[in-house]
Each structure stands twice: as structure tokens, then as C-alpha cells.
Amino acid sequence: NILSGQIPPTVGELRELEELNLGSNTLSGAIPSSVGELFLLSELALDDNQLSGEIPESLFYLSSLRNLKLQNNA
């Protein structure tokens, strides 16, 4: 992947999404709290980017989330 910039808050509108892999890019900024609206999400990979800030509290309530990769960010 060669994605850069911020993860748009509209990602939370992808309600049927089960896996989101945006690892190994140059994404920056914060993880939008709207990711916590992806209730079917079982895997979220945001590793190896330049993301910064707090992990949104909304992620802690995703009961389907089994695999979370956040390592190697700012």
C-alpha cells in the first residue's frame, strides 16, 4: 500500500466491514473514533504508519474485534 494522510472519519460509515488492513503505509494523525462504529470488525491493522494520539475509547467496546495491530507508529 502507498496510502498517506489521515484516516477519514467517514470510515465509520462502512458498517458491514469485518477486516480493515491499513498497515505499512504513511498514514498520520489520530485514529478516528468513528472506527468504533464498525461493530462487525474482527481485525484492525494500523501498524507501521505514523499515527499518533490516544487510542479511541470506542475501540474497547468492539466485541467482535479479535486482532488489533497498532505497533510501530509515532
Predicted model as a PDB file, atoms N, CA, C, CB and O in Angstrom, pLDDT in the B-factor column:
MODEL        1                                                                  
ATOM      1  N   ASN A   1       0.832  -1.190   0.000  1.00 68.00           N  
ATOM      2  CA  ASN A   1       0.000   0.000   0.000  1.00 68.00           C  
ATOM      3  C   ASN A   1       0.868   1.241   0.000  1.00 68.00           C  
ATOM      4  CB  ASN A   1      -0.942   0.005   1.204  1.00 68.00           C  
ATOM      5  O   ASN A   1       1.995   1.228   0.495  1.00 68.00           O  
ATOM      6  N   ILE A   2       0.342   2.294  -0.550  1.00 90.00           N  
ATOM      7  CA  ILE A   2       1.034   3.578  -0.556  1.00 90.00           C  
ATOM      8  C   ILE A   2       0.019   4.659  -0.208  1.00 90.00           C  
ATOM      9  CB  ILE A   2       1.713   3.859  -1.945  1.00 90.00           C  
ATOM     10  O   ILE A   2      -0.206   5.588  -0.984  1.00 90.00           O  
ATOM     11  N   LEU A   3      -0.584   4.530   0.953  1.00 97.00           N  
ATOM     12  CA  LEU A   3      -1.580   5.500   1.383  1.00 97.00           C  
ATOM     13  C   LEU A   3      -0.943   6.493   2.338  1.00 97.00           C  
ATOM     14  CB  LEU A   3      -2.782   4.799   2.047  1.00 97.00           C  
ATOM     15  O   LEU A   3      -0.111   6.121   3.167  1.00 97.00           O  
ATOM     16  N   SER A   4      -1.332   7.759   2.223  1.00 97.00           N  
ATOM     17  CA  SER A   4      -0.816   8.775   3.125  1.00 97.00           C  
ATOM     18  C   SER A   4      -1.960   9.681   3.543  1.00 97.00           C  
ATOM     19  CB  SER A   4       0.324   9.588   2.461  1.00 97.00           C  
ATOM     20  O   SER A   4      -3.064   9.592   3.005  1.00 97.00           O  
ATOM     21  N   GLY A   5      -1.692  10.552   4.501  1.00 98.00           N  
ATOM     22  CA  GLY A   5      -2.726  11.451   5.010  1.00 98.00           C  
ATOM     23  C   GLY A   5      -3.403  10.856   6.227  1.00 98.00           C  
ATOM     24  O   GLY A   5      -2.882   9.939   6.862  1.00 98.00           O  
ATOM     25  N   GLN A   6      -4.559  11.384   6.539  1.00 98.00           N  
ATOM     26  CA  GLN A   6      -5.292  10.935   7.718  1.00 98.00           C  
ATOM     27  C   GLN A   6      -6.378   9.931   7.339  1.00 98.00           C  
ATOM     28  CB  GLN A   6      -5.911  12.131   8.447  1.00 98.00           C  
ATOM     29  O   GLN A   6      -6.861   9.919   6.207  1.00 98.00           O  
ATOM     30  N   ILE A   7      -6.748   9.099   8.291  1.00 98.00           N  
ATOM     31  CA  ILE A   7      -7.873   8.185   8.094  1.00 98.00           C  
ATOM     32  C   ILE A   7      -9.137   9.041   8.220  1.00 98.00           C  
ATOM     33  CB  ILE A   7      -7.860   6.975   9.148  1.00 98.00           C  
ATOM     34  O   ILE A   7      -9.346   9.674   9.255  1.00 98.00           O  
ATOM     35  N   PRO A   8      -9.976   9.071   7.192  1.00 97.00           N  
ATOM     36  CA  PRO A   8     -11.157   9.944   7.262  1.00 97.00           C  
ATOM     37  C   PRO A   8     -12.187   9.431   8.268  1.00 97.00           C  
ATOM     38  CB  PRO A   8     -11.804  10.066   5.881  1.00 97.00           C  
ATOM     39  O   PRO A   8     -12.369   8.221   8.404  1.00 97.00           O  
ATOM     40  N   PRO A   9     -12.859  10.338   8.968  1.00 97.00           N  
ATOM     41  CA  PRO A   9     -13.888   9.934   9.925  1.00 97.00           C  
ATOM     42  C   PRO A   9     -15.017   9.133   9.274  1.00 97.00           C  
ATOM     43  CB  PRO A   9     -14.463  11.157  10.605  1.00 97.00           C  
ATOM     44  O   PRO A   9     -15.715   8.380   9.953  1.00 97.00           O  
ATOM     45  N   THR A  10     -15.194   9.290   7.983  1.00 98.00           N  
ATOM     46  CA  THR A  10     -16.259   8.573   7.280  1.00 98.00           C  
ATOM     47  C   THR A  10     -16.004   7.075   7.205  1.00 98.00           C  
ATOM     48  CB  THR A  10     -16.418   9.127   5.884  1.00 98.00           C  
ATOM     49  O   THR A  10     -16.877   6.330   6.760  1.00 98.00           O  
ATOM     50  N   VAL A  11     -14.838   6.616   7.627  1.00 98.00           N  
ATOM     51  CA  VAL A  11     -14.572   5.174   7.654  1.00 98.00           C  
ATOM     52  C   VAL A  11     -15.606   4.466   8.534  1.00 98.00           C  
ATOM     53  CB  VAL A  11     -13.134   4.890   8.172  1.00 98.00           C  
ATOM     54  O   VAL A  11     -15.900   3.289   8.324  1.00 98.00           O  
ATOM     55  N   GLY A  12     -16.145   5.165   9.496  1.00 97.00           N  
ATOM     56  CA  GLY A  12     -17.155   4.594  10.382  1.00 97.00           C  
ATOM     57  C   GLY A  12     -18.476   4.300   9.689  1.00 97.00           C  
ATOM     58  O   GLY A  12     -19.345   3.644  10.263  1.00 97.00           O  
ATOM     59  N   GLU A  13     -18.636   4.779   8.461  1.00 98.00           N  
ATOM     60  CA  GLU A  13     -19.861   4.523   7.710  1.00 98.00           C  
ATOM     61  C   GLU A  13     -19.839   3.161   7.008  1.00 98.00           C  
ATOM     62  CB  GLU A  13     -20.079   5.625   6.688  1.00 98.00           C  
ATOM     63  O   GLU A  13     -20.848   2.735   6.447  1.00 98.00           O  
ATOM     64  N   LEU A  14     -18.706   2.490   7.039  1.00 98.00           N  
ATOM     65  CA  LEU A  14     -18.561   1.185   6.379  1.00 98.00           C  
ATOM     66  C   LEU A  14     -19.022   0.092   7.345  1.00 98.00           C  
ATOM     67  CB  LEU A  14     -17.075   0.939   5.924  1.00 98.00           C  
ATOM     68  O   LEU A  14     -18.235  -0.767   7.742  1.00 98.00           O  
ATOM     69  N   ARG A  15     -20.273   0.130   7.709  1.00 96.00           N  
ATOM     70  CA  ARG A  15     -20.835  -0.670   8.799  1.00 96.00           C  
ATOM     71  C   ARG A  15     -20.714  -2.183   8.629  1.00 96.00           C  
ATOM     72  CB  ARG A  15     -22.261  -0.327   8.959  1.00 96.00           C  
ATOM     73  O   ARG A  15     -20.713  -2.911   9.622  1.00 96.00           O  
ATOM     74  N   GLU A  16     -20.613  -2.665   7.410  1.00 98.00           N  
ATOM     75  CA  GLU A  16     -20.525  -4.110   7.171  1.00 98.00           C  
ATOM     76  C   GLU A  16     -19.086  -4.628   7.140  1.00 98.00           C  
ATOM     77  CB  GLU A  16     -21.207  -4.451   5.866  1.00 98.00           C  
ATOM     78  O   GLU A  16     -18.856  -5.820   6.932  1.00 98.00           O  
ATOM     79  N   LEU A  17     -18.129  -3.740   7.345  1.00 97.00           N  
ATOM     80  CA  LEU A  17     -16.717  -4.097   7.270  1.00 97.00           C  
ATOM     81  C   LEU A  17     -16.333  -5.056   8.398  1.00 97.00           C  
ATOM     82  CB  LEU A  17     -15.846  -2.836   7.328  1.00 97.00           C  
ATOM     83  O   LEU A  17     -16.648  -4.815   9.563  1.00 97.00           O  
ATOM     84  N   GLU A  18     -15.650  -6.145   8.038  1.00 98.00           N  
ATOM     85  CA  GLU A  18     -15.205  -7.119   9.034  1.00 98.00           C  
ATOM     86  C   GLU A  18     -13.702  -7.074   9.251  1.00 98.00           C  
ATOM     87  CB  GLU A  18     -15.615  -8.512   8.618  1.00 98.00           C  
ATOM     88  O   GLU A  18     -13.225  -7.409  10.335  1.00 98.00           O  
ATOM     89  N   GLU A  19     -12.952  -6.667   8.241  1.00 98.00           N  
ATOM     90  CA  GLU A  19     -11.496  -6.552   8.365  1.00 98.00           C  
ATOM     91  C   GLU A  19     -11.054  -5.252   7.708  1.00 98.00           C  
ATOM     92  CB  GLU A  19     -10.770  -7.778   7.718  1.00 98.00           C  
ATOM     93  O   GLU A  19     -11.521  -4.895   6.627  1.00 98.00           O  
ATOM     94  N   LEU A  20     -10.139  -4.547   8.384  1.00 98.00           N  
ATOM     95  CA  LEU A  20      -9.577  -3.320   7.834  1.00 98.00           C  
ATOM     96  C   LEU A  20      -8.076  -3.370   8.043  1.00 98.00           C  
ATOM     97  CB  LEU A  20     -10.204  -2.046   8.500  1.00 98.00           C  
ATOM     98  O   LEU A  20      -7.590  -3.320   9.173  1.00 98.00           O  
ATOM     99  N   ASN A  21      -7.345  -3.471   6.937  1.00 98.00           N  
ATOM    100  CA  ASN A  21      -5.891  -3.532   6.995  1.00 98.00           C  
ATOM    101  C   ASN A  21      -5.322  -2.324   6.274  1.00 98.00           C  
ATOM    102  CB  ASN A  21      -5.357  -4.849   6.374  1.00 98.00           C  
ATOM    103  O   ASN A  21      -5.315  -2.261   5.045  1.00 98.00           O  
ATOM    104  N   LEU A  22      -4.847  -1.368   7.057  1.00 98.00           N  
ATOM    105  CA  LEU A  22      -4.201  -0.173   6.521  1.00 98.00           C  
ATOM    106  C   LEU A  22      -2.753  -0.111   6.995  1.00 98.00           C  
ATOM    107  CB  LEU A  22      -4.967   1.103   6.944  1.00 98.00           C  
ATOM    108  O   LEU A  22      -2.151   0.962   7.042  1.00 98.00           O  
ATOM    109  N   GLY A  23      -2.205  -1.262   7.344  1.00 98.00           N  
ATOM    110  CA  GLY A  23      -0.834  -1.330   7.828  1.00 98.00           C  
ATOM    111  C   GLY A  23       0.180  -1.048   6.736  1.00 98.00           C  
ATOM    112  O   GLY A  23      -0.106  -1.194   5.547  1.00 98.00           O  
ATOM    113  N   SER A  24       1.372  -0.641   7.157  1.00 97.00           N  
ATOM    114  CA  SER A  24       2.524  -0.404   6.264  1.00 97.00           C  
ATOM    115  C   SER A  24       2.244   0.674   5.221  1.00 97.00           C  
ATOM    116  CB  SER A  24       2.912  -1.699   5.558  1.00 97.00           C  
ATOM    117  O   SER A  24       2.473   0.480   4.027  1.00 97.00           O  
ATOM    118  N   ASN A  25       1.747   1.805   5.693  1.00 97.00           N  
ATOM    119  CA  ASN A  25       1.536   2.986   4.866  1.00 97.00           C  
ATOM    120  C   ASN A  25       2.223   4.165   5.544  1.00 97.00           C  
ATOM    121  CB  ASN A  25       0.008   3.266   4.647  1.00 97.00           C  
ATOM    122  O   ASN A  25       3.073   3.971   6.413  1.00 97.00           O  
ATOM    123  N   THR A  26       1.869   5.360   5.162  1.00 97.00           N  
ATOM    124  CA  THR A  26       2.377   6.555   5.836  1.00 97.00           C  
ATOM    125  C   THR A  26       1.207   7.394   6.351  1.00 97.00           C  
ATOM    126  CB  THR A  26       3.269   7.392   4.878  1.00 97.00           C  
ATOM    127  O   THR A  26       1.210   8.620   6.245  1.00 97.00           O  
ATOM    128  N   LEU A  27       0.216   6.713   6.905  1.00 98.00           N  
ATOM    129  CA  LEU A  27      -0.929   7.407   7.479  1.00 98.00           C  
ATOM    130  C   LEU A  27      -0.510   8.162   8.729  1.00 98.00           C  
ATOM    131  CB  LEU A  27      -2.058   6.419   7.803  1.00 98.00           C  
ATOM    132  O   LEU A  27       0.324   7.686   9.499  1.00 98.00           O  
ATOM    133  N   SER A  28      -1.087   9.336   8.929  1.00 98.00           N  
ATOM    134  CA  SER A  28      -0.706  10.173  10.063  1.00 98.00           C  
ATOM    135  C   SER A  28      -1.954  10.677  10.776  1.00 98.00           C  
ATOM    136  CB  SER A  28       0.172  11.360   9.601  1.00 98.00           C  
ATOM    137  O   SER A  28      -3.078  10.456  10.324  1.00 98.00           O  
ATOM    138  N   GLY A  29      -1.738  11.351  11.886  1.00 98.00           N  
ATOM    139  CA  GLY A  29      -2.849  11.886  12.660  1.00 98.00           C  
ATOM    140  C   GLY A  29      -3.397  10.848  13.619  1.00 98.00           C  
ATOM    141  O   GLY A  29      -2.764   9.828  13.893  1.00 98.00           O  
ATOM    142  N   ALA A  30      -4.576  11.130  14.117  1.00 98.00           N  
ATOM    143  CA  ALA A  30      -5.204  10.264  15.113  1.00 98.00           C  
ATOM    144  C   ALA A  30      -6.098   9.222  14.447  1.00 98.00           C  
ATOM    145  CB  ALA A  30      -6.019  11.098  16.108  1.00 98.00           C  
ATOM    146  O   ALA A  30      -6.543   9.393  13.312  1.00 98.00           O  
ATOM    147  N   ILE A  31      -6.344   8.151  15.173  1.00 98.00           N  
ATOM    148  CA  ILE A  31      -7.321   7.150  14.743  1.00 98.00           C  
ATOM    149  C   ILE A  31      -8.701   7.753  15.019  1.00 98.00           C  
ATOM    150  CB  ILE A  31      -7.121   5.753  15.499  1.00 98.00           C  
ATOM    151  O   ILE A  31      -8.996   8.102  16.161  1.00 98.00           O  
ATOM    152  N   PRO A  32      -9.542   7.880  14.005  1.00 98.00           N  
ATOM    153  CA  PRO A  32     -10.859   8.491  14.261  1.00 98.00           C  
ATOM    154  C   PRO A  32     -11.723   7.613  15.168  1.00 98.00           C  
ATOM    155  CB  PRO A  32     -11.594   8.746  12.935  1.00 98.00           C  
ATOM    156  O   PRO A  32     -11.727   6.388  15.047  1.00 98.00           O  
ATOM    157  N   SER A  33     -12.440   8.251  16.061  1.00 97.00           N  
ATOM    158  CA  SER A  33     -13.293   7.490  16.981  1.00 97.00           C  
ATOM    159  C   SER A  33     -14.405   6.758  16.239  1.00 97.00           C  
ATOM    160  CB  SER A  33     -13.898   8.418  18.035  1.00 97.00           C  
ATOM    161  O   SER A  33     -14.984   5.809  16.767  1.00 97.00           O  
ATOM    162  N   SER A  34     -14.706   7.191  15.023  1.00 98.00           N  
ATOM    163  CA  SER A  34     -15.758   6.544  14.238  1.00 98.00           C  
ATOM    164  C   SER A  34     -15.411   5.095  13.887  1.00 98.00           C  
ATOM    165  CB  SER A  34     -16.013   7.333  12.964  1.00 98.00           C  
ATOM    166  O   SER A  34     -16.296   4.332  13.499  1.00 98.00           O  
ATOM    167  N   VAL A  35     -14.147   4.707  14.015  1.00 98.00           N  
ATOM    168  CA  VAL A  35     -13.779   3.304  13.796  1.00 98.00           C  
ATOM    169  C   VAL A  35     -14.533   2.429  14.795  1.00 98.00           C  
ATOM    170  CB  VAL A  35     -12.235   3.098  13.935  1.00 98.00           C  
ATOM    171  O   VAL A  35     -14.816   1.263  14.519  1.00 98.00           O  
ATOM    172  N   GLY A  36     -14.849   2.989  15.935  1.00 97.00           N  
ATOM    173  CA  GLY A  36     -15.602   2.263  16.953  1.00 97.00           C  
ATOM    174  C   GLY A  36     -17.049   1.988  16.567  1.00 97.00           C  
ATOM    175  O   GLY A  36     -17.764   1.314  17.309  1.00 97.00           O  
ATOM    176  N   GLU A  37     -17.492   2.496  15.425  1.00 97.00           N  
ATOM    177  CA  GLU A  37     -18.838   2.230  14.938  1.00 97.00           C  
ATOM    178  C   GLU A  37     -18.881   1.023  14.001  1.00 97.00           C  
ATOM    179  CB  GLU A  37     -19.382   3.453  14.227  1.00 97.00           C  
ATOM    180  O   GLU A  37     -19.942   0.660  13.492  1.00 97.00           O  
ATOM    181  N   LEU A  38     -17.731   0.413  13.781  1.00 98.00           N  
ATOM    182  CA  LEU A  38     -17.637  -0.762  12.901  1.00 98.00           C  
ATOM    183  C   LEU A  38     -17.845  -2.014  13.751  1.00 98.00           C  
ATOM    184  CB  LEU A  38     -16.248  -0.812  12.152  1.00 98.00           C  
ATOM    185  O   LEU A  38     -16.896  -2.737  14.054  1.00 98.00           O  
ATOM    186  N   PHE A  39     -19.076  -2.252  14.122  1.00 97.00           N  
ATOM    187  CA  PHE A  39     -19.403  -3.285  15.110  1.00 97.00           C  
ATOM    188  C   PHE A  39     -19.095  -4.705  14.657  1.00 97.00           C  
ATOM    189  CB  PHE A  39     -20.846  -3.194  15.460  1.00 97.00           C  
ATOM    190  O   PHE A  39     -18.988  -5.600  15.495  1.00 97.00           O  
ATOM    191  N   LEU A  40     -18.950  -4.936  13.361  1.00 98.00           N  
ATOM    192  CA  LEU A  40     -18.640  -6.278  12.856  1.00 98.00           C  
ATOM    193  C   LEU A  40     -17.141  -6.505  12.682  1.00 98.00           C  
ATOM    194  CB  LEU A  40     -19.343  -6.507  11.531  1.00 98.00           C  
ATOM    195  O   LEU A  40     -16.719  -7.593  12.291  1.00 98.00           O  
ATOM    196  N   LEU A  41     -16.347  -5.497  12.968  1.00 98.00           N  
ATOM    197  CA  LEU A  41     -14.910  -5.570  12.738  1.00 98.00           C  
ATOM    198  C   LEU A  41     -14.259  -6.626  13.630  1.00 98.00           C  
ATOM    199  CB  LEU A  41     -14.267  -4.207  12.981  1.00 98.00           C  
ATOM    200  O   LEU A  41     -14.388  -6.590  14.854  1.00 98.00           O  
ATOM    201  N   SER A  42     -13.557  -7.565  12.995  1.00 98.00           N  
ATOM    202  CA  SER A  42     -12.841  -8.585  13.760  1.00 98.00           C  
ATOM    203  C   SER A  42     -11.335  -8.363  13.707  1.00 98.00           C  
ATOM    204  CB  SER A  42     -13.181  -9.980  13.235  1.00 98.00           C  
ATOM    205  O   SER A  42     -10.611  -8.830  14.586  1.00 98.00           O  
ATOM    206  N   GLU A  43     -10.855  -7.656  12.687  1.00 98.00           N  
ATOM    207  CA  GLU A  43      -9.422  -7.385  12.569  1.00 98.00           C  
ATOM    208  C   GLU A  43      -9.207  -5.940  12.148  1.00 98.00           C  
ATOM    209  CB  GLU A  43      -8.759  -8.349  11.557  1.00 98.00           C  
ATOM    210  O   GLU A  43      -9.812  -5.457  11.190  1.00 98.00           O  
ATOM    211  N   LEU A  44      -8.327  -5.254  12.885  1.00 98.00           N  
ATOM    212  CA  LEU A  44      -7.955  -3.886  12.564  1.00 98.00           C  
ATOM    213  C   LEU A  44      -6.437  -3.786  12.589  1.00 98.00           C  
ATOM    214  CB  LEU A  44      -8.603  -2.873  13.558  1.00 98.00           C  
ATOM    215  O   LEU A  44      -5.823  -3.927  13.647  1.00 98.00           O  
ATOM    216  N   ALA A  45      -5.833  -3.547  11.442  1.00 98.00           N  
ATOM    217  CA  ALA A  45      -4.383  -3.440  11.331  1.00 98.00           C  
ATOM    218  C   ALA A  45      -4.023  -2.020  10.890  1.00 98.00           C  
ATOM    219  CB  ALA A  45      -3.820  -4.497  10.330  1.00 98.00           C  
ATOM    220  O   ALA A  45      -4.285  -1.618   9.756  1.00 98.00           O  
ATOM    221  N   LEU A  46      -3.423  -1.282  11.803  1.00 98.00           N  
ATOM    222  CA  LEU A  46      -2.960   0.072  11.524  1.00 98.00           C  
ATOM    223  C   LEU A  46      -1.473   0.201  11.839  1.00 98.00           C  
ATOM    224  CB  LEU A  46      -3.770   1.098  12.332  1.00 98.00           C  
ATOM    225  O   LEU A  46      -0.962   1.306  12.020  1.00 98.00           O  
ATOM    226  N   ASP A  47      -0.791  -0.925  11.903  1.00 98.00           N  
ATOM    227  CA  ASP A  47       0.618  -0.954  12.264  1.00 98.00           C  
ATOM    228  C   ASP A  47       1.499  -0.351  11.165  1.00 98.00           C  
ATOM    229  CB  ASP A  47       1.051  -2.385  12.554  1.00 98.00           C  
ATOM    230  O   ASP A  47       1.093  -0.244  10.008  1.00 98.00           O  
ATOM    231  N   ASP A  48       2.706   0.037  11.556  1.00 98.00           N  
ATOM    232  CA  ASP A  48       3.717   0.554  10.632  1.00 98.00           C  
ATOM    233  C   ASP A  48       3.230   1.763   9.840  1.00 98.00           C  
ATOM    234  CB  ASP A  48       4.144  -0.536   9.677  1.00 98.00           C  
ATOM    235  O   ASP A  48       3.332   1.798   8.614  1.00 98.00           O  
ATOM    236  N   ASN A  49       2.702   2.746  10.551  1.00 98.00           N  
ATOM    237  CA  ASN A  49       2.288   4.025   9.990  1.00 98.00           C  
ATOM    238  C   ASN A  49       2.932   5.139  10.809  1.00 98.00           C  
ATOM    239  CB  ASN A  49       0.730   4.162   9.977  1.00 98.00           C  
ATOM    240  O   ASN A  49       3.934   4.918  11.491  1.00 98.00           O  
ATOM    241  N   GLN A  50       2.366   6.311  10.741  1.00 98.00           N  
ATOM    242  CA  GLN A  50       2.838   7.447  11.539  1.00 98.00           C  
ATOM    243  C   GLN A  50       1.682   8.021  12.357  1.00 98.00           C  
ATOM    244  CB  GLN A  50       3.455   8.545  10.626  1.00 98.00           C  
ATOM    245  O   GLN A  50       1.592   9.231  12.565  1.00 98.00           O  
ATOM    246  N   LEU A  51       0.809   7.139  12.814  1.00 98.00           N  
ATOM    247  CA  LEU A  51      -0.352   7.561  13.593  1.00 98.00           C  
ATOM    248  C   LEU A  51       0.079   8.016  14.981  1.00 98.00           C  
ATOM    249  CB  LEU A  51      -1.379   6.420  13.700  1.00 98.00           C  
ATOM    250  O   LEU A  51       1.059   7.516  15.532  1.00 98.00           O  
ATOM    251  N   SER A  52      -0.657   8.964  15.535  1.00 98.00           N  
ATOM    252  CA  SER A  52      -0.312   9.496  16.859  1.00 98.00           C  
ATOM    253  C   SER A  52      -1.597   9.751  17.643  1.00 98.00           C  
ATOM    254  CB  SER A  52       0.533  10.809  16.737  1.00 98.00           C  
ATOM    255  O   SER A  52      -2.699   9.670  17.101  1.00 98.00           O  
ATOM    256  N   GLY A  53      -1.438  10.054  18.898  1.00 97.00           N  
ATOM    257  CA  GLY A  53      -2.586  10.363  19.744  1.00 97.00           C  
ATOM    258  C   GLY A  53      -3.069   9.157  20.516  1.00 97.00           C  
ATOM    259  O   GLY A  53      -2.446   8.096  20.512  1.00 97.00           O  
ATOM    260  N   GLU A  54      -4.188   9.347  21.173  1.00 96.00           N  
ATOM    261  CA  GLU A  54      -4.778   8.317  22.016  1.00 96.00           C  
ATOM    262  C   GLU A  54      -5.505   7.269  21.176  1.00 96.00           C  
ATOM    263  CB  GLU A  54      -5.739   8.943  23.025  1.00 96.00           C  
ATOM    264  O   GLU A  54      -5.968   7.550  20.070  1.00 96.00           O  
ATOM    265  N   ILE A  55      -5.593   6.071  21.716  1.00 97.00           N  
ATOM    266  CA  ILE A  55      -6.438   5.035  21.114  1.00 97.00           C  
ATOM    267  C   ILE A  55      -7.869   5.390  21.489  1.00 97.00           C  
ATOM    268  CB  ILE A  55      -6.044   3.566  21.608  1.00 97.00           C  
ATOM    269  O   ILE A  55      -8.175   5.533  22.673  1.00 97.00           O  
ATOM    270  N   PRO A  56      -8.754   5.538  20.500  1.00 97.00           N  
ATOM    271  CA  PRO A  56     -10.133   5.919  20.825  1.00 97.00           C  
ATOM    272  C   PRO A  56     -10.801   4.913  21.763  1.00 97.00           C  
ATOM    273  CB  PRO A  56     -10.953   6.054  19.545  1.00 97.00           C  
ATOM    274  O   PRO A  56     -10.710   3.703  21.555  1.00 97.00           O  
ATOM    275  N   GLU A  57     -11.458   5.414  22.773  1.00 97.00           N  
ATOM    276  CA  GLU A  57     -12.143   4.556  23.736  1.00 97.00           C  
ATOM    277  C   GLU A  57     -13.194   3.679  23.061  1.00 97.00           C  
ATOM    278  CB  GLU A  57     -12.793   5.403  24.823  1.00 97.00           C  
ATOM    279  O   GLU A  57     -13.492   2.583  23.535  1.00 97.00           O  
ATOM    280  N   SER A  58     -13.747   4.161  21.965  1.00 96.00           N  
ATOM    281  CA  SER A  58     -14.787   3.410  21.257  1.00 96.00           C  
ATOM    282  C   SER A  58     -14.281   2.045  20.772  1.00 96.00           C  
ATOM    283  CB  SER A  58     -15.300   4.223  20.068  1.00 96.00           C  
ATOM    284  O   SER A  58     -15.077   1.124  20.585  1.00 96.00           O  
ATOM    285  N   LEU A  59     -12.975   1.911  20.569  1.00 96.00           N  
ATOM    286  CA  LEU A  59     -12.424   0.621  20.122  1.00 96.00           C  
ATOM    287  C   LEU A  59     -12.563  -0.456  21.190  1.00 96.00           C  
ATOM    288  CB  LEU A  59     -10.953   0.778  19.741  1.00 96.00           C  
ATOM    289  O   LEU A  59     -12.678  -1.640  20.876  1.00 96.00           O  
ATOM    290  N   PHE A  60     -12.553  -0.045  22.439  1.00 95.00           N  
ATOM    291  CA  PHE A  60     -12.614  -1.010  23.541  1.00 95.00           C  
ATOM    292  C   PHE A  60     -13.975  -1.697  23.638  1.00 95.00           C  
ATOM    293  CB  PHE A  60     -12.300  -0.316  24.855  1.00 95.00           C  
ATOM    294  O   PHE A  60     -14.117  -2.697  24.342  1.00 95.00           O  
ATOM    295  N   TYR A  61     -14.969  -1.167  22.939  1.00 96.00           N  
ATOM    296  CA  TYR A  61     -16.320  -1.718  23.007  1.00 96.00           C  
ATOM    297  C   TYR A  61     -16.688  -2.554  21.782  1.00 96.00           C  
ATOM    298  CB  TYR A  61     -17.316  -0.599  23.168  1.00 96.00           C  
ATOM    299  O   TYR A  61     -17.836  -2.975  21.637  1.00 96.00           O  
ATOM    300  N   LEU A  62     -15.719  -2.793  20.906  1.00 97.00           N  
ATOM    301  CA  LEU A  62     -15.978  -3.622  19.725  1.00 97.00           C  
ATOM    302  C   LEU A  62     -15.852  -5.088  20.122  1.00 97.00           C  
ATOM    303  CB  LEU A  62     -14.993  -3.272  18.557  1.00 97.00           C  
ATOM    304  O   LEU A  62     -14.750  -5.636  20.154  1.00 97.00           O  
ATOM    305  N   SER A  63     -16.970  -5.714  20.419  1.00 97.00           N  
ATOM    306  CA  SER A  63     -16.953  -7.082  20.944  1.00 97.00           C  
ATOM    307  C   SER A  63     -16.495  -8.108  19.914  1.00 97.00           C  
ATOM    308  CB  SER A  63     -18.326  -7.455  21.443  1.00 97.00           C  
ATOM    309  O   SER A  63     -16.077  -9.202  20.293  1.00 97.00           O  
ATOM    310  N   SER A  64     -16.560  -7.787  18.622  1.00 97.00           N  
ATOM    311  CA  SER A  64     -16.115  -8.721  17.578  1.00 97.00           C  
ATOM    312  C   SER A  64     -14.623  -8.620  17.298  1.00 97.00           C  
ATOM    313  CB  SER A  64     -16.883  -8.470  16.297  1.00 97.00           C  
ATOM    314  O   SER A  64     -14.056  -9.492  16.639  1.00 97.00           O  
ATOM    315  N   LEU A  65     -13.981  -7.566  17.793  1.00 98.00           N  
ATOM    316  CA  LEU A  65     -12.569  -7.335  17.487  1.00 98.00           C  
ATOM    317  C   LEU A  65     -11.690  -8.389  18.161  1.00 98.00           C  
ATOM    318  CB  LEU A  65     -12.144  -5.922  17.934  1.00 98.00           C  
ATOM    319  O   LEU A  65     -11.667  -8.502  19.387  1.00 98.00           O  
ATOM    320  N   ARG A  66     -10.969  -9.155  17.345  1.00 98.00           N  
ATOM    321  CA  ARG A  66     -10.109 -10.225  17.843  1.00 98.00           C  
ATOM    322  C   ARG A  66      -8.629  -9.940  17.625  1.00 98.00           C  
ATOM    323  CB  ARG A  66     -10.474 -11.526  17.178  1.00 98.00           C  
ATOM    324  O   ARG A  66      -7.782 -10.460  18.352  1.00 98.00           O  
ATOM    325  N   ASN A  67      -8.312  -9.113  16.623  1.00 98.00           N  
ATOM    326  CA  ASN A  67      -6.926  -8.867  16.275  1.00 98.00           C  
ATOM    327  C   ASN A  67      -6.748  -7.371  16.045  1.00 98.00           C  
ATOM    328  CB  ASN A  67      -6.504  -9.687  15.019  1.00 98.00           C  
ATOM    329  O   ASN A  67      -7.358  -6.800  15.141  1.00 98.00           O  
ATOM    330  N   LEU A  68      -5.912  -6.739  16.865  1.00 98.00           N  
ATOM    331  CA  LEU A  68      -5.654  -5.310  16.784  1.00 98.00           C  
ATOM    332  C   LEU A  68      -4.156  -5.085  16.666  1.00 98.00           C  
ATOM    333  CB  LEU A  68      -6.230  -4.567  18.014  1.00 98.00           C  
ATOM    334  O   LEU A  68      -3.402  -5.457  17.564  1.00 98.00           O  
ATOM    335  N   LYS A  69      -3.716  -4.481  15.568  1.00 98.00           N  
ATOM    336  CA  LYS A  69      -2.297  -4.219  15.344  1.00 98.00           C  
ATOM    337  C   LYS A  69      -2.073  -2.714  15.277  1.00 98.00           C  
ATOM    338  CB  LYS A  69      -1.800  -4.910  14.042  1.00 98.00           C  
ATOM    339  O   LYS A  69      -2.557  -2.042  14.366  1.00 98.00           O  
ATOM    340  N   LEU A  70      -1.345  -2.201  16.238  1.00 98.00           N  
ATOM    341  CA  LEU A  70      -1.067  -0.760  16.306  1.00 98.00           C  
ATOM    342  C   LEU A  70       0.424  -0.459  16.438  1.00 98.00           C  
ATOM    343  CB  LEU A  70      -1.815  -0.142  17.477  1.00 98.00           C  
ATOM    344  O   LEU A  70       0.800   0.708  16.547  1.00 98.00           O  
ATOM    345  N   GLN A  71       1.265  -1.459  16.432  1.00 98.00           N  
ATOM    346  CA  GLN A  71       2.681  -1.248  16.706  1.00 98.00           C  
ATOM    347  C   GLN A  71       3.358  -0.417  15.601  1.00 98.00           C  
ATOM    348  CB  GLN A  71       3.389  -2.597  16.858  1.00 98.00           C  
ATOM    349  O   GLN A  71       2.866  -0.310  14.478  1.00 98.00           O  
ATOM    350  N   ASN A  72       4.479   0.149  15.965  1.00 98.00           N  
ATOM    351  CA  ASN A  72       5.333   0.936  15.062  1.00 98.00           C  
ATOM    352  C   ASN A  72       4.617   2.149  14.464  1.00 98.00           C  
ATOM    353  CB  ASN A  72       5.841   0.053  13.940  1.00 98.00           C  
ATOM    354  O   ASN A  72       4.555   2.318  13.247  1.00 98.00           O  
ATOM    355  N   ASN A  73       4.086   2.978  15.345  1.00 98.00           N  
ATOM    356  CA  ASN A  73       3.503   4.259  14.971  1.00 98.00           C  
ATOM    357  C   ASN A  73       4.229   5.348  15.764  1.00 98.00           C  
ATOM    358  CB  ASN A  73       1.950   4.287  15.242  1.00 98.00           C  
ATOM    359  O   ASN A  73       5.132   5.054  16.548  1.00 98.00           O  
ATOM    360  N   ALA A  74       3.836   6.588  15.558  1.00 91.00           N  
ATOM    361  CA  ALA A  74       4.509   7.722  16.214  1.00 91.00           C  
ATOM    362  C   ALA A  74       4.263   7.722  17.705  1.00 91.00           C  
ATOM    363  CB  ALA A  74       4.040   9.045  15.618  1.00 91.00           C  
ATOM    364  O   ALA A  74       4.753   8.602  18.412  1.00 91.00           O  
TER     365      ALA A  74                                                      
ENDMDL                                                                          
END                                                                             
